[in-house]
Amino acid sequence: MSFLDVLLFGRWQRCFVETEADHACLGVTFRDRVLNGEMRKKALDLGVATEAELDEMGAEWQRWIDTEDATCGTIHGQLLITKS
C-alpha cells in the first residue's frame, strides 16, 4: 500500500449571510476582532500583520457591512493521513 492509498480529503463550504441580522453579526464580529480583539493581538505578536494592515482590514469589513448585497463564504478542507 502506498502513501496515496491512505490519503483522504474532505471539504465543506458554507455561505454565512442569509439574513440582514447574519450580515450585521458576521461583519461586526470580524471588524471588531481585527480592530480590537485577540485576533489583532495575535497577528501583531506573530508579525503577520502591521497595525496599518489591520486597520485597513477593519475598514474593509466596515465597507462589507455597509454593502447591502455583500456575501461571505468559507471553504474548509482537511486531510486525513493514516500510517499503514
N, C-alpha and C positions, 0 to 999 in steps of 0.2 A: 504494500500500500504506500503510495507516495503522499507527500505533504498536501498536494492538491485534492487528494481523495477525502481528506478530513476537514477541508476548509468550507465553512458555511457562511452565507451572508444573508442578513436580514435588513429590512428597511421599513420605515413608515413615514408618512407625511401628514401634515395637518394644516389647515387654514384656521387661524385663531380668531378671525374677525367675522362674526356672524350677526352681531347687533351693534348699535351705537354704544351701548354700555361696554361690550367687549373691546371695541375700538378704543374707547377712552381709557379703560383699565389697563390694557396692554401698553399703550403709548405712554401713559403717565408712569407706569411701573418701570419701564426701561429708561425713560428720560431721567427719572429720579435716581435710578441706580448708577447711571454714568455721571450724573452731576454731583451726587452727594453720598451715594451708598458704598457698600463694601466692594462692589464691582470696581468702582473708581479707585478705591484704596489699593485693591489687589493689582489692578493694571499699572498703577504708578509704582508700587513696590517691586513688581516684576520687571518694570521698564518696558512694557509692551505698548504703552501709550503715554503721550505727554498730557499736561494739563490742557493745552490748547486743543489737542485732538479730542480729548474727552468733552471739552466744552462744545466743540463742533458737533460731536455725536449727539449731545443733548439738544443742540439747536435743530439738528436734523430729525430727531424724534419729535420735537415740538412741531416741526413742519409737517411730519407724518400725521400727528394728532389733528392738525388744522386742515388736513386734506380729507374731505368727506368720503371719497371713494377709495381711499388707500386700503390696502390689504397686506397681510403678513402671513407668510407660511414658513415652515421649517421642514427640513428633511433630516432624519436621523438614520444613521446606519450603524451596524455592529458586525464584527467578525467574531466567529467562534472557531477557535482552532484547538483541536484535541491532539494529544500526543498518543501515537499508536505504538 
